Amino acid sequence: MPKKYKVSWVESAENDLVSVIEYIHSVNPKAALESFKIIKNKVTSLNSLPQRGRIVPELKEHGVSIYREIIVPPWRVIFKIVDENVFVLAVIDSRRNVEDILLERLMRKS
């Protein structure tokens, strides 16, 4: 039987998801609900085989390979595996530059 992982959302990722859904809801409430379900189901599926997510390419170029992502078009869900835990760290629009977003977030924390 495959190992099961506990999937947890960090606050910033929850905020990302809320922002995404609120934006979609302002245009199409039905699509917002559907998008929410799709994203949550894909993320929940990380409880088995989270390694199937690819290493975030922009970070891999800089030698950082601890962050992975799954694509839920047009979003990128970035996560980190620690022991038997999967921490969802961000939900980012794939049309934006990941490096810029991460830099912006790090600057806010300092």
Secondary structure, 3 states (H helix, E strand, C coil): CCCCCEEEECHHHHHHHHHHHHHHHHHCHHHHHHHHHHHHHHHHHHHCCHHHCEECHHHHCCCCCCEEEEEECCEEEEEEEECCEEEEEEEEECCCCHHHHHHHHHHHHC
